[in-house]
Amino acid sequence: MKITFLGGGNMATALIGGMLERGFLPADIQVVELGSEACAVLEGRFSVRAVAAFDEAALDCDVVVLAVKPQQMKLALVPLAGRLDGQLVISIAAGLRLADLGRWLGGQGRPYTRLVRCMPNTPALIGAGVTGLYADPSVDSAGREDAERILSAVGSTVWAETEAQMDAVTAISGSGPAYVFHFIEALEAAGQRLGFDEVAARRLAIDTVLGAAKLAAGSADAPAVLRQKVTSKGGTTEAALAHLAGAGWHDVLVAAVGAAEARGRELGELLGKD
């Protein structure tokens, strides 16, 4: 499988690095990235071919991965419009809908449809991400397998049943690391208020979240059951959870994710305008 990336930023380099670790060959990967210095860095780091614009060699591929910023995508796709010949196109640009990508990539008034929309999150940068994917109905099982093979190089994958669910993926896992970081911030602040210095408070907070996540990932029990197991009647955990419940913490978080999902839909409309 030959793959050409449009864009060589952080997420693209994370994918390339993960793919190479999983047996992809440097000779099968190309990157189209503006600027000779950026191309030189990519070639030196990964031993892949990097060029400043799509040429015949870059178009000679099975998969094109769109890895430029959503706001730059429409202009970046101008050189590709009408030039694709059945390649699978995978977009990792947040918010952009398949219909808009297909319209920009199409030629002679016909949209391009062999598209997969993906939403990785920032832990992908260390190979610990989770990616939501949605494929246009025209993409066959082989195309879906290729997309999953590429995105699984940086973590786990989850397929959405409808494209509308991709806004929910963005709100849950795409924005989710920020929610977790915010929780760590609060737990660290509580530690400092209770007498620990910044270093110790941060270590207690981070390692608690890390350990709890690993425990949840490796357990057959649902998170609710794990929570109940650590909550003794009349104990300290029960006191803390009762306070959170009284403050409406659960409902606030659910509503916050809903606000992110709604904003994702709004941005999809804005980004897809011609």
C-alpha positions in Angstrom: 0.0 0.0 0.0 1.5 3.3 -1.1 0.4 6.4 0.9 0.9 10.1 0.2 0.3 12.6 3.0 -0.9 16.1 2.2 0.7 18.0 5.1 3.6 17.0 7.3 2.6 18.5 10.7 2.4 16.9 14.2 -0.4 14.4 13.5 1.0 13.4 10.1 4.5 12.8 11.6 2.9 10.8 14.5 1.1 8.6 11.9 4.2 8.1 9.8 6.3 7.2 12.8 3.7 4.8 14.1 3.3 3.2 10.6 7.0 2.7 10.2 7.1 1.0 13.6 4.4 -1.4 12.5 6.1 -2.5 9.3 5.2 0.1 6.6 8.2 0.8 4.3 9.6 4.3 4.0 9.7 3.8 0.2 5.9 3.4 0.2 5.3 6.8 2.0 5.4 10.3 0.5 4.6 13.7 2.0 3.6 16.8 0.2 4.7 19.7 2.4 5.4 23.3 1.5 8.9 24.5 2.1 12.2 22.9 1.3 13.4 23.0 5.0 10.3 21.1 6.1 10.8 18.5 3.4 14.4 18.0 4.4 13.4 17.5 8.0 10.8 14.8 7.0 13.2 13.0 4.7 16.0 13.1 7.3 13.8 11.9 10.1 11.8 9.1 8.3 13.7 8.4 5.0 10.5 9.1 3.1 10.1 11.2 -0.1 8.9 14.7 0.7 8.1 17.3 -2.0 6.6 20.7 -2.1 3.7 19.9 -4.5 1.8 17.0 -6.0 3.7 15.5 -8.9 3.1 12.3 -10.9 5.1 10.3 -8.3 3.1 11.6 -5.4 -0.2 10.9 -7.2 1.0 7.3 -7.9 -0.4 6.0 -4.6 -3.2 3.9 -3.2 -4.2 6.3 -0.3 -4.0 10.1 0.1 -4.1 11.3 3.7 -5.3 14.9 4.1 -3.4 16.3 7.1 -3.6 20.0 6.7 -5.5 22.4 9.0 -9.3 22.5 8.3 -9.1 26.3 7.5 -6.5 25.6 4.9 -8.0 22.5 3.3 -10.1 24.1 0.5 -7.1 25.9 -0.9 -4.8 23.0 -0.4 -7.0 20.7 -2.4 -7.1 22.9 -5.5 -4.1 21.2 -7.1 -5.8 17.8 -6.5 -9.2 18.6 -7.9 -10.1 16.2 -10.7 -6.8 14.5 -10.6 -7.5 11.5 -8.4 -8.2 8.1 -10.0 -9.8 5.9 -7.4 -7.4 6.5 -4.5 -8.8 6.2 -1.0 -8.8 9.6 0.6 -8.5 9.8 4.4 -9.1 13.2 6.1 -7.9 13.8 9.6 -9.0 17.4 9.5 -11.5 18.2 12.3 -15.0 19.3 11.3 -14.8 19.0 7.5 -17.6 16.9 6.1 -17.3 14.3 3.3 -19.7 16.2 1.0 -17.5 19.3 1.1 -14.3 17.4 0.7 -15.8 15.5 -2.2 -17.0 18.7 -3.9 -13.5 20.3 -3.6 -11.8 17.1 -4.9 -14.2 16.3 -7.7 -13.9 17.2 -11.3 -16.3 18.1 -14.1 -19.1 18.8 -11.6 -18.9 15.3 -10.1 -17.9 14.9 -6.4 -15.2 12.5 -5.3 -16.7 9.9 -3.0 -14.0 7.4 -2.0 -13.5 9.2 1.3 -13.0 8.4 5.0 -13.4 11.0 7.7 -11.3 10.5 10.8 -10.9 12.3 14.2 -7.7 11.3 16.0 -6.9 13.0 19.3 -3.7 14.4 20.7 -2.5 11.3 22.7 -1.9 9.9 19.2 1.3 11.9 19.3 2.6 9.3 21.8 0.8 6.3 20.2 -1.9 6.3 22.8 -4.8 7.9 20.9 -8.2 6.9 19.9 -9.6 7.7 16.4 -13.2 7.8 15.3 -13.8 7.0 11.6 -16.7 7.2 9.2 -16.5 6.0 5.6 -18.6 7.1 2.6 -20.9 4.2 1.6 -18.9 3.9 -1.6 -15.9 2.8 0.3 -15.6 -1.0 0.3 -14.4 -3.3 3.1 -10.9 -3.3 1.8 -10.8 0.5 1.9 -12.2 0.5 5.5 -9.5 -2.0 6.5 -6.8 0.2 4.9 -8.0 3.3 6.8 -8.1 1.4 10.1 -4.7 0.0 9.5 -3.3 3.5 9.0 -5.0 5.1 12.0 -4.5 2.2 14.3 -0.7 3.0 14.1 -1.3 5.7 16.7 -3.9 4.0 19.0 -7.3 2.4 19.0 -10.1 3.0 16.5 -13.9 3.2 16.7 -16.2 3.3 13.7 -19.1 5.8 13.7 -22.4 4.5 12.2 -23.3 7.9 10.7 -21.3 10.9 9.7 -23.3 13.0 12.2 -21.7 11.0 15.0 -18.3 12.4 14.0 -19.3 15.6 15.8 -19.9 13.6 18.9 -16.5 11.8 18.5 -14.9 15.3 18.3 -16.7 16.3 21.5 -15.9 13.2 23.4 -12.4 12.0 22.4 -11.2 14.9 20.3 -11.7 17.5 23.0 -11.7 14.9 25.8 -8.0 15.2 26.7 -8.6 18.8 27.6 -11.3 17.8 30.0 -8.9 15.3 31.6 -6.1 17.9 31.8 -8.6 20.3 33.5 -9.4 17.6 36.0 -5.7 17.0 36.7 -5.3 20.8 37.2 -8.1 20.8 39.8 -6.7 17.7 41.6 -3.3 19.3 41.7 -4.7 22.6 43.1 -6.5 20.6 45.8 -3.2 18.9 46.6 -1.4 22.2 47.0 -4.2 23.6 49.1 -3.7 20.6 51.4 0.0 21.3 51.9 1.9 19.6 49.1 4.3 21.5 46.9 3.6 21.8 43.2 5.8 18.9 42.1 4.4 16.5 44.6 0.8 17.6 44.0 1.2 17.2 40.2 2.7 13.8 40.6 -0.1 12.6 42.9 -2.7 14.0 40.4 -1.2 12.7 37.2 -0.3 9.2 38.5 -3.8 8.8 40.0 -5.5 9.6 36.7 -3.0 7.4 34.8 -3.4 4.5 37.2 -7.2 4.7 37.3 -7.4 4.8 33.5 -5.2 1.7 33.2 -7.3 -0.1 35.8 -10.5 0.8 33.9 -9.0 -0.3 30.6 -7.9 -3.6 32.0 -11.0 -4.4 33.9 -14.2 -6.2 32.8 -16.2 -4.1 35.2 -17.9 -0.9 34.0 -16.5 2.4 35.4 -19.6 2.7 37.6 -18.8 -0.7 39.2 -15.2 0.3 39.8 -16.3 3.5 41.4 -18.6 1.6 43.7 -15.8 -0.8 44.7 -13.6 2.1 45.9 -16.4 3.9 47.7 -16.8 2.7 51.3 -20.0 3.6 53.1 -19.4 6.6 55.3 -15.8 6.9 54.0 -13.7 9.7 52.5 -14.5 8.8 48.9 -18.2 8.8 49.6 -17.9 12.3 51.1 -16.1 13.6 48.0 -18.5 12.0 45.5 -21.5 13.4 47.5 -20.1 16.9 47.2 -19.5 16.4 43.4 -23.1 15.2 43.0 -24.4 18.1 45.0 -22.6 20.5 42.7 -24.1 18.7 39.6 -20.7 17.7 38.4 -21.9 14.7 36.3 -24.6 16.7 34.5 -22.3 19.7 34.0 -19.8 17.5 32.2 -22.4 15.8 30.0 -23.8 19.3 29.1 -20.2 20.5 28.3 -19.7 17.6 25.9 -23.0 18.5 24.3 -21.9 22.1 23.9 -18.7 20.9 22.1 -20.8 18.6 19.8 -23.1 21.6 18.9 -20.1 23.8 18.2 -18.6 21.0 16.0 -21.7 21.0 13.8 -21.6 24.8 13.5 -17.9 24.7 12.5 -18.7 22.0 9.9 -21.2 24.4 8.3 -18.7 27.3 8.3 -15.7 25.3 7.1 -17.6 23.7 4.3 -18.8 27.0 2.7 -17.6 27.7 -0.9 
